C-alpha cells in the first residue's frame, strides 16, 4: 500500500513539472531608440534663408 501511495505522489509531482501548452512563446520586440541629433542641424535653415535674402538684396 505504501508503494502505491508513493507511486501516486511521484506521478502527481512529475505531471506538474511538464504542465503547459504547446503555444508559441510571446517575445516582445526590442525598443530601438534613435540617436539624438545635434542642435547644429536647426541652424542651417535660418542661415540658408538669410543667404537668400542677402542675395536678393544685393541685386
C-alpha distances in whole Angstrom, upper triangle without the diagonal:
4,5,5,6,9,10,11,12,14,15,17,19,20,21,23,25,27,27,31,34,36,39,42,42,45,47,50,54,55,58,61,64,68,70,72,76,79,81,84,83,84,88,89,89,92,94,94,95,98,99,100,102,104,104,105,108,109,111
4,5,5,6,9,10,11,12,14,15,16,18,20,22,23,25,26,30,33,35,38,41,40,43,45,48,52,53,56,59,62,65,67,70,73,76,79,81,81,82,85,86,87,90,91,92,93,95,97,97,99,101,102,103,105,107,108
4,5,5,6,8,10,10,12,14,15,16,18,20,21,23,24,28,31,33,36,39,38,42,44,47,50,51,54,58,60,64,66,68,72,75,77,80,79,81,84,85,86,88,90,90,92,94,95,96,98,100,101,102,104,106,107
4,5,5,6,9,10,10,12,14,15,16,19,20,22,23,26,29,31,34,37,37,40,43,46,49,51,54,57,60,63,65,68,71,74,77,80,79,80,83,84,85,87,89,89,91,93,94,95,97,99,100,101,103,105,106
4,5,5,6,9,10,11,12,14,15,17,19,21,21,25,28,30,33,36,36,39,41,44,47,49,52,55,58,61,64,66,69,72,75,78,77,78,81,82,83,85,87,88,89,91,93,93,95,97,98,99,101,103,104
4,5,5,6,9,10,11,12,14,16,17,19,20,24,27,29,32,35,34,37,39,42,46,47,50,53,56,59,61,64,67,70,73,76,75,76,79,80,81,84,85,86,87,90,91,92,94,95,96,97,100,101,103
4,5,5,6,9,10,10,12,15,16,17,19,22,25,27,30,33,33,36,38,41,44,46,49,52,55,58,61,63,67,70,72,75,74,75,79,80,80,83,84,85,86,89,90,90,93,94,95,96,99,100,101
4,6,5,6,9,10,11,13,15,16,17,20,23,25,29,31,31,34,37,40,43,45,48,51,54,57,60,62,66,68,71,74,73,74,77,78,79,82,83,84,85,87,88,89,91,93,94,95,97,99,100
4,5,5,6,9,10,11,13,15,16,20,23,25,28,30,30,33,35,38,41,43,46,49,52,55,57,60,63,66,69,71,71,72,75,76,77,79,81,82,83,85,86,87,89,91,92,93,95,97,98
4,5,5,6,9,10,11,13,15,18,21,24,27,29,28,31,33,36,40,41,44,47,50,54,56,58,62,64,67,70,69,70,74,75,75,78,80,80,81,84,85,86,88,90,90,92,94,95,97
4,5,5,6,9,10,11,13,16,19,21,24,27,27,30,32,35,39,40,43,46,49,53,55,58,61,64,67,69,69,70,73,74,75,77,79,79,81,83,84,85,87,89,89,91,93,94,96
4,6,5,7,9,11,11,15,18,20,23,26,25,28,31,34,37,39,42,45,48,51,54,56,60,63,65,68,67,68,71,72,73,75,77,77,79,81,82,83,85,87,88,89,91,93,94
4,6,6,7,9,10,14,18,20,23,25,24,27,29,32,35,37,40,43,46,49,51,54,57,60,63,65,65,66,69,70,71,73,75,75,77,79,80,81,83,85,86,87,89,91,92
4,6,5,7,9,13,16,18,21,23,22,25,28,31,34,35,39,42,45,48,50,53,56,59,62,65,64,65,68,69,70,73,74,74,76,78,79,80,82,84,85,86,88,90,91
4,5,6,6,10,13,15,18,21,21,24,26,29,33,35,38,41,44,47,50,52,56,59,61,64,63,64,68,68,69,72,73,73,75,77,78,79,81,83,84,85,87,89,90
4,5,5,9,12,15,17,20,19,22,24,27,30,32,35,38,41,45,47,50,53,56,58,61,60,61,65,66,66,69,71,71,72,75,76,76,78,80,81,82,84,86,87
4,6,9,12,14,17,18,18,20,23,25,29,30,33,36,39,43,45,48,51,54,57,59,58,60,63,64,65,67,69,69,71,73,74,75,77,79,79,81,83,84,86
4,6,9,11,14,16,16,19,21,24,28,29,33,36,39,42,45,47,51,54,56,59,58,59,63,63,64,67,68,68,70,72,73,74,76,78,78,80,82,83,85
4,7,10,12,15,15,17,20,23,27,29,32,35,38,41,44,47,50,53,56,58,57,58,62,62,63,65,67,67,69,71,72,73,75,77,77,78,81,82,84
4,7,9,11,11,14,17,20,23,26,29,32,35,38,41,44,47,50,53,55,54,55,59,59,59,62,64,64,65,68,69,69,71,74,74,75,77,79,80
4,5,9,10,13,16,19,22,25,28,31,34,38,40,43,46,50,52,55,53,54,58,58,58,61,63,63,64,67,68,68,70,72,73,73,76,78,79
4,7,9,12,15,18,21,24,27,30,34,37,39,42,45,49,51,54,52,53,57,57,57,60,62,61,63,66,66,66,69,71,71,72,75,76,77
4,6,9,12,15,18,21,24,27,31,33,37,39,42,46,48,50,49,50,53,54,54,57,58,58,59,62,63,63,65,68,68,69,71,73,74
4,6,9,12,15,18,21,24,27,30,33,36,39,42,45,47,45,47,50,50,51,54,55,55,56,59,60,60,62,65,65,66,68,70,71
4,6,10,13,15,18,21,25,28,31,34,37,40,43,45,43,45,48,48,49,52,53,53,55,57,58,59,61,63,63,64,67,68,69
4,7,10,13,15,19,22,25,28,31,34,37,39,42,40,41,45,45,46,49,50,50,51,54,55,55,58,60,60,61,64,65,66
4,6,9,12,15,19,22,25,27,30,34,36,39,37,38,42,42,43,46,47,47,49,51,52,53,55,57,57,58,61,62,64
4,6,9,12,15,19,22,24,27,31,33,36,34,35,39,39,40,42,44,44,45,48,49,50,52,54,54,55,58,59,60
4,6,9,13,15,19,21,24,28,30,32,31,32,36,36,36,39,41,41,42,45,46,46,48,50,51,52,54,56,57
4,6,10,13,16,18,21,25,27,30,28,30,33,34,34,37,39,39,41,43,44,45,47,49,49,51,53,54,56
4,6,10,13,15,18,22,24,27,25,27,30,31,31,34,36,36,37,40,41,42,44,46,46,48,50,51,53
4,7,10,12,15,19,21,24,22,24,27,28,28,31,33,33,34,37,38,39,41,42,43,45,47,48,49
4,6,9,12,15,18,20,19,20,24,25,26,28,30,30,32,34,35,36,38,40,40,42,44,45,47
4,6,9,12,15,17,16,17,21,21,22,25,26,27,28,30,31,32,35,36,37,38,40,42,43
4,6,9,12,14,14,16,19,19,21,24,24,25,27,29,30,31,33,35,35,37,39,40,42
4,7,9,12,11,13,16,17,19,21,22,23,25,26,27,29,31,32,33,35,37,38,40
4,7,8,8,10,12,13,15,17,18,19,21,23,24,25,27,29,30,32,33,34,36
4,5,6,8,10,12,14,16,16,18,20,21,22,24,26,27,28,30,31,32,35
4,5,6,8,10,12,13,14,16,18,18,20,22,23,24,26,28,29,30,32
4,5,6,7,10,11,11,13,15,16,17,19,21,21,23,25,26,27,30
4,5,6,8,10,11,12,14,15,16,18,20,21,22,24,26,27,29
4,6,6,8,10,11,12,14,15,17,18,20,21,23,24,26,28
4,6,6,6,9,10,11,12,15,16,17,18,20,21,23,25
4,6,5,6,9,10,10,12,14,15,16,18,20,21,23
4,5,5,6,9,10,11,12,14,15,17,18,20,22
4,5,5,6,9,10,10,12,14,15,16,18,20
4,5,5,6,9,10,10,12,14,15,16,19
4,5,5,6,9,10,10,12,14,15,17
4,5,5,6,9,10,11,12,14,16
4,5,5,6,8,10,10,12,15
4,5,5,6,9,10,10,13
4,5,5,6,9,10,11
4,5,5,6,9,10
4,5,5,6,9
4,5,5,7
4,5,6
4,5
4
